[in-house]
Amino acid sequence: MKVKLRKVGNSYTVTLPREIVNELVLDEGGELDIDFIAREDRVVLKPARSRLDRLMDRMQAKAKRRGVTEADVDEAIREIRGRK
């Protein structure tokens, strides 16, 4: 996959395709770690936080937008456990 390098001020930027952003569960403002492997002419980008942490952040933001509280979640868990 090829992407263009663009100059922004004194730095350069690469735009990640939507498919990669979605697969890695990245959001705007998320952080990536960059490793440069000189002997292989390779740059490796990795999410700075675990996939689970990124998913939890996304779920918490969605719950907040919908007005779901921790108490609501605790109650739902109690109800589910009571059915078994």
VENKA-V457664 format. One record per backbone hydrogen bond with DSSP energy under -1.0 kcal/mol. CO is the residue of the C=O (numbers start at 0). NH is the residue of the N-H. If there is no record, write none. Layout:
<<CO & NH> <CO & NH>>
This chain:
<<5 & 12> <7 & 10> <10 & 7> <12 & 5> <16 & 20> <17 & 21> <18 & 22> <19 & 23> <20 & 25> <21 & 24> <26 & 29> <30 & 47> <32 & 45> <34 & 43> <36 & 39> <36 & 41> <37 & 40> <41 & 36> <43 & 34> <45 & 32> <49 & 53> <50 & 54> <51 & 55> <52 & 56> <53 & 57> <54 & 58> <55 & 59> <56 & 60> <57 & 61> <58 & 62> <59 & 63> <60 & 64> <61 & 65> <62 & 67> <63 & 66> <68 & 72> <69 & 73> <70 & 74> <71 & 75> <72 & 76> <73 & 77> <74 & 78> <75 & 79> <76 & 80> <77 & 81>>
